[in-house]
């Protein structure tokens, strides 16, 4: 079975990354439905896209009821976007990321640069899509793991990296900390389709500089061979791990593209 993967992680947003031509060849992957996701079960389909419904400032219930998460409600305000990873190569910042393999649109004119191996999915840094006086370039001296393989219910880890960077054209010294816990396996309902078993991955990202810090929480639902089925992002400095208002909500959109 050929299934399309789009992996989107902490700080991903609503922008669409342009896709290369010709149409990509999708990797072969057959879900085993064994409750864990290995690196082979998250293949990177470069240049391919998945359609998602997106909305903002949306009420959500991220706590399963009888092992079911219900994100199936349709909303008049839903928009549809196509998202997917592209190869690292022609971007202005490409030479700064020798270990980078692919790029995912991170929203607000930013790209996240990643690579994947058998141990983890790694974030190498972030860069603005446009070069210039107001550019952003964050190159982590050591990559930050955002998923460790195999992804299994009950997994927890914390990773921190200190960095010196340019953000909006200004020098910046700080650190990024990512707390990840995989809490729950069950069925996820999105409009017109159900995925089972999905794994719920909760991320807490904290950026610090001096005594100041900014926190953002993200809940991602993953399915073998498909990748991200849904994601909910909190407002800034949310304290509840199972927040009830998503500043940004994204769900797989079945059969939208002709």
C-alpha positions as CSV (number, residue, x, y, z in Angstrom):
1,X,0.0,0.0,0.0
2,X,1.3,3.4,-0.9
3,X,0.5,6.0,1.8
4,X,1.6,9.6,1.9
5,X,3.5,11.0,4.8
6,X,3.5,14.6,6.0
7,X,5.4,15.1,9.3
8,X,4.8,18.4,10.9
9,X,6.2,19.3,14.3
10,X,6.4,21.9,16.9
11,X,5.9,25.5,15.5
12,X,4.4,24.3,12.2
13,X,1.7,26.7,10.9
14,X,-0.7,27.3,8.1
15,X,1.5,28.3,5.2
16,X,1.9,26.1,2.1
17,X,5.4,25.0,1.0
18,X,5.6,25.0,-2.9
19,X,6.1,21.5,-4.3
20,X,8.6,20.5,-6.9
21,X,7.7,18.9,-10.2
22,X,7.3,16.2,-11.5
23,X,4.8,14.4,-9.2
24,X,6.7,12.3,-6.6
25,X,6.7,8.5,-6.3
26,X,5.2,7.6,-3.0
27,X,7.0,5.1,-0.8
28,X,5.6,1.6,-0.1
29,X,4.4,1.2,3.5
30,X,1.9,-1.2,5.0
31,X,0.5,-0.5,8.5
32,X,1.0,-3.4,11.0
33,X,-1.3,-1.8,13.5
34,X,0.9,-3.1,16.3
35,X,0.6,0.0,18.5
36,X,4.1,1.4,17.6
37,X,5.6,3.4,14.8
38,X,9.1,2.8,13.6
39,X,11.2,5.0,11.3
40,X,10.3,2.8,8.4
41,X,6.6,3.4,9.1
42,X,7.1,7.1,8.8
43,X,8.6,7.4,5.2
44,X,9.3,10.9,3.9
45,X,7.4,11.5,0.7
46,X,9.4,14.4,-0.7
47,X,7.3,16.7,-2.9
48,X,4.0,15.1,-2.1
49,X,1.2,16.9,-0.3
50,X,-1.8,16.0,2.0
51,X,-5.0,18.1,2.2
52,X,-5.9,19.3,5.7
53,X,-8.9,21.2,7.1
54,X,-7.6,24.1,9.2
55,X,-9.3,26.5,11.7
56,X,-8.2,28.9,14.4
57,X,-9.4,29.6,17.9
58,X,-11.3,26.4,18.0
59,X,-12.8,24.5,20.9
60,X,-11.2,21.0,21.1
61,X,-11.4,17.9,23.4
62,X,-8.0,16.2,23.4
63,X,-9.0,13.7,26.1
64,X,-10.1,10.3,24.7
65,X,-13.6,9.0,25.6
66,X,-13.6,5.2,25.6
67,X,-10.3,5.3,23.7
68,X,-11.8,7.5,21.0
69,X,-10.7,11.1,20.1
70,X,-13.5,12.9,18.3
71,X,-12.3,15.7,16.0
72,X,-14.9,14.9,13.3
73,X,-17.0,18.1,13.6
74,X,-17.1,20.1,10.5
75,X,-17.0,23.9,10.8
76,X,-18.2,26.6,8.4
77,X,-14.9,28.4,9.0
78,X,-12.7,25.4,7.9
79,X,-10.2,26.1,5.2
80,X,-8.4,23.5,3.1
81,X,-4.6,23.6,2.6
82,X,-2.1,21.2,1.0
83,X,1.1,20.6,3.0
84,X,4.1,18.5,2.5
85,X,7.9,18.2,2.8
86,X,10.4,19.3,0.1
87,X,14.0,18.4,-0.3
88,X,16.7,20.6,1.1
89,X,18.9,21.9,-1.6
90,X,18.0,25.1,-3.5
91,X,17.1,27.2,-0.4
92,X,19.3,30.2,0.4
93,X,20.2,28.6,3.8
94,X,20.8,25.1,2.6
95,X,24.6,25.2,3.0
96,X,24.2,26.0,6.7
97,X,22.5,22.6,7.3
98,X,24.9,19.8,6.1
99,X,22.9,17.1,7.9
100,X,19.5,18.4,6.7
101,X,17.4,16.2,4.4
102,X,14.1,18.0,4.0
103,X,12.1,21.2,4.8
104,X,8.7,21.7,6.2
105,X,6.8,25.0,6.2
106,X,6.8,26.3,9.8
107,X,4.3,29.2,9.2
108,X,4.9,32.9,9.4
109,X,7.4,32.8,6.6
110,X,9.7,30.3,8.3
111,X,10.9,26.8,7.3
112,X,11.9,24.0,9.7
113,X,14.9,21.9,8.5
114,X,14.9,18.2,9.5
115,X,16.6,14.8,9.0
116,X,15.5,11.4,10.0
117,X,17.3,8.2,10.8
118,X,16.5,4.9,12.6
119,X,16.8,6.6,16.0
120,X,14.8,9.8,15.7
121,X,13.3,12.6,13.6
122,X,15.6,15.5,14.2
123,X,15.1,19.2,13.9
124,X,18.3,20.9,12.6
125,X,17.1,24.4,12.9
126,X,14.8,27.1,11.4
127,X,15.2,29.7,8.7
128,X,13.2,32.4,7.0
129,X,12.0,31.5,3.5
130,X,13.5,34.8,2.3
131,X,17.0,36.0,2.6
132,X,17.6,39.7,3.5
133,X,18.2,42.2,6.3
134,X,15.3,40.8,8.3
135,X,16.2,37.2,7.9
136,X,16.0,34.5,10.5
137,X,18.6,31.7,10.8
138,X,18.7,29.3,13.7
139,X,21.3,26.5,13.3
140,X,21.3,24.1,16.2
141,X,24.9,23.0,17.2
142,X,23.3,19.6,17.9
143,X,20.0,18.6,16.4
144,X,16.9,18.4,18.6
145,X,15.0,15.1,18.6
146,X,11.2,15.7,18.0
147,X,10.3,12.0,17.8
148,X,12.3,9.0,19.0
149,X,11.7,5.6,17.3
150,X,9.9,3.5,17.9
151,X,7.1,5.8,18.9
152,X,5.1,3.9,21.6
153,X,2.4,4.7,24.2
154,X,4.1,5.8,27.4
155,X,7.3,7.1,25.9
156,X,8.6,10.4,27.4
157,X,11.8,12.4,26.9
158,X,13.2,15.9,27.2
159,X,15.8,17.6,25.0
160,X,17.4,21.0,25.2
161,X,19.8,22.9,22.9
162,X,21.6,26.2,23.4
163,X,22.1,28.3,20.3
164,X,23.3,31.6,18.9
165,X,21.2,32.9,16.0
166,X,19.8,35.7,13.9
167,X,16.1,36.3,14.4
168,X,14.3,39.0,12.3
169,X,17.7,40.4,11.5
170,X,18.8,40.7,15.1
171,X,21.4,38.7,17.1
172,X,19.8,36.2,19.5
173,X,21.2,34.0,22.2
174,X,18.9,31.4,23.8
175,X,17.8,27.9,24.2
176,X,15.0,25.7,23.0
177,X,13.6,22.9,25.2
178,X,11.2,20.2,24.0
179,X,9.3,17.9,26.3
180,X,7.6,15.0,24.5
181,X,5.2,12.4,25.9
182,X,3.2,9.8,24.0
183,X,0.0,9.4,26.0
184,X,-2.7,7.2,24.6
185,X,-3.4,4.9,21.7
186,X,-6.9,4.6,20.2
187,X,-9.2,5.7,17.4
188,X,-9.2,9.2,16.0
189,X,-12.3,10.5,14.2
190,X,-11.9,13.3,11.6
191,X,-14.5,14.3,9.0
192,X,-15.6,11.3,7.0
193,X,-12.8,8.9,8.1
194,X,-11.5,7.1,11.2
195,X,-7.9,6.1,12.0
196,X,-7.1,3.3,14.4
197,X,-4.9,2.8,16.3
198,X,-3.4,6.3,16.4
199,X,-0.8,7.5,18.9
200,X,-1.3,10.8,20.7
201,X,2.0,12.8,21.0
202,X,2.0,15.9,23.2
203,X,4.8,18.4,22.9
204,X,5.7,21.3,25.1
205,X,8.2,23.7,23.5
206,X,9.9,26.4,25.6
207,X,12.2,29.1,24.1
208,X,14.3,30.9,26.7
209,X,16.6,33.9,26.6
210,X,18.0,35.4,29.8
211,X,15.2,35.3,32.3
212,X,12.4,35.4,29.7
213,X,10.6,32.4,28.2
214,X,7.8,31.6,25.8
215,X,5.9,28.3,25.9
216,X,3.8,26.5,23.3
217,X,2.0,23.2,23.5
218,X,1.1,20.9,20.5
219,X,-0.8,17.7,20.4
220,X,-0.2,15.5,17.3
221,X,-2.0,12.3,16.3
222,X,0.1,9.9,14.3
223,X,-0.9,6.8,12.2
224,X,1.5,4.2,10.8
225,X,2.6,4.8,7.2
226,X,0.5,8.0,7.0
227,X,2.2,10.3,9.6
228,X,0.2,13.2,11.0
229,X,-3.5,12.8,10.9
230,X,-4.4,15.8,13.1
231,X,-2.7,18.5,15.2
232,X,-3.8,21.1,17.7
233,X,-1.6,24.0,18.8
234,X,-2.2,26.0,22.0
235,X,-2.1,29.7,22.5
236,X,1.1,31.1,23.9
237,X,2.0,30.1,27.5
238,X,-0.8,27.6,27.9
239,X,-0.6,25.8,31.2
240,X,-3.0,22.9,30.5
241,X,-1.4,19.9,28.7
242,X,-4.9,19.0,27.4
243,X,-5.9,22.5,26.5
244,X,-9.5,23.0,25.4
245,X,-9.0,25.9,22.9
246,X,-6.7,25.4,19.9
247,X,-5.2,28.5,18.5
248,X,-4.7,26.4,15.4
249,X,-6.3,23.1,14.5
250,X,-5.5,20.9,11.5
251,X,-7.2,17.6,10.5
252,X,-6.8,15.3,7.5
253,X,-9.3,16.2,4.7
254,X,-10.5,13.1,2.8
255,X,-11.1,13.4,-0.9
256,X,-10.9,17.2,-1.1
257,X,-8.5,17.4,-4.0
258,X,-10.0,16.1,-7.3
